[in-house]
Structure formats: structure tokens, C-alpha cells
């Protein structure tokens, strides 16, 4: 069966520090991968998606970047965090039927 | 640009009641529609997926319908239980891209 792992679960980082969130998928190959952010009162916003290794599409200009170094690994990064980067980050993958499965999320607080 | 609206924003019902959550979308050219459940501080759990060619899907006490031409979907929960308390999110998958567009959700509270 397919599973998705996302870590860490919570993170508190100072302004200006770097960020690296990791997501891995098991039990499938060549999945479409996504990073979403959920901010209070704003709903879920698509940040990045990837249809293959090294292929990244950005939906919203921002302080973040994404990379896909391996088929089932998706990384969200920042060189210098801003207060506005705080939020709940969710990784997801979709299959050929475009059914989405989400990870358990990372609560990021920038202080 | 696809926009998804969920009504009501919050709903409180007594245990055992049947209830309906509503979702509307502006662009009817969708690939599918997916209903999710989110518990506080947790990720999203998929409940039901309806392909654009389907009218409804059922899983246990849940039934989701889709009227693509009118841009509407409903999630029916039968015999609600306190464990059903959560935020329910509707998400639409566009026809030509991979993007899921979410509504802001309905916060459901089922009182024992």
C-alpha cells in the first residue's frame, strides 16, 4: 500500500534561519507531488508541484523553493525564513486517477 | 480562475441528526471532486472522490453527490456521531492541470 511520510511534525525557527521540510512517498512510482500551505483563515494554497525528478512548478512567488532529487522525495526549502512563512505545510501525492493523499503536516512557527 | 465555496462555514448539530454540507464551484470543466476531513492540527483524510462522469459516491454513512453542470456538490452524513466532528473540505481538480482548488471548509460539531 502507498504511504506518505512528512517530517518534522512541528518546527519553531527564528527569522532569517534556513528551512528544510522533507516528504517521501512509498509504494508507488513516478507520483505527482505537491506542497500546500494552510494559513489561518486563508484555506489551503498550492505552493509547488512536481510531475517528475527535477521538474518543479511554482504557483505563488514567495520566499520558498522546492526540489525533487529522487522520484519519491520532495523537499521544501528556504534560505531565510520570514514571519509570514509561518503556517501548516502539507505534502501530497496524486495517482493516475488524480486522487490525492496528504501527509500529516508540519506546523512551522517563525519567531 | 476556479473558485470553491463551502456553505455553511460552521455547523453544530445534536448526535443522530442527518446533515448536508454544500460545495459550489465556478468552473464546471472539472476532472473530479474530492471531499476531505481534517481534524485539528492534523493532515487531510480523503473521504470520497467523485469523477466528473459520476453523479455520486457512497462510503458507509457518507454520500457525496456531484452536479457538474450547476457547479455543485453535497456531502450527506447520516446518523451523525460526536466522532464526526471535524472540518470538512471540498476540493476540485481542474481538467487540464494538476491543481486542487479547495474551499475554506465547514467546521462540523456533533454534540452528544
Contacts between the chains, C-beta under 8 A, distances in Angstrom:
chain1	res1	chain2	res2	distance
A	6	B	43	7.7
A	32	B	98	5.5
A	34	B	98	7.7
A	34	B	100	7.7
A	42	B	104	8.0
A	43	B	102	5.4
A	43	B	103	7.1
A	43	B	104	4.4
A	43	B	105	7.2
A	44	B	89	7.3
A	44	B	91	7.8
A	44	B	100	7.9
A	44	B	102	4.2
A	46	B	99	5.7
A	46	B	100	7.0
A	49	B	98	5.7
A	49	B	99	7.3
A	51	B	98	7.1
A	59	B	99	7.4
A	88	B	41	7.9
A	90	B	43	5.9
A	90	B	44	6.8
A	92	B	44	7.8
A	94	B	98	6.7
A	97	B	32	7.7
A	97	B	49	7.4
A	97	B	51	7.6
A	98	B	31	5.6
A	98	B	32	5.8
A	98	B	93	5.1
A	98	B	98	7.3
A	99	B	32	7.7
A	99	B	34	6.9
A	99	B	46	6.9
A	99	B	49	5.0
A	100	B	34	6.1
A	100	B	46	6.8
A	100	B	91	7.3
A	100	B	93	7.9
A	100	B	100	6.0
A	101	B	46	6.4
A	102	B	36	7.5
A	102	B	43	4.7
A	102	B	44	4.0
A	102	B	45	7.8
A	102	B	46	7.7
A	103	B	43	5.5
A	104	B	42	6.5
A	104	B	43	4.3
A	105	B	41	7.8
A	105	B	42	6.8
A	105	B	43	4.5
A	107	B	41	7.0
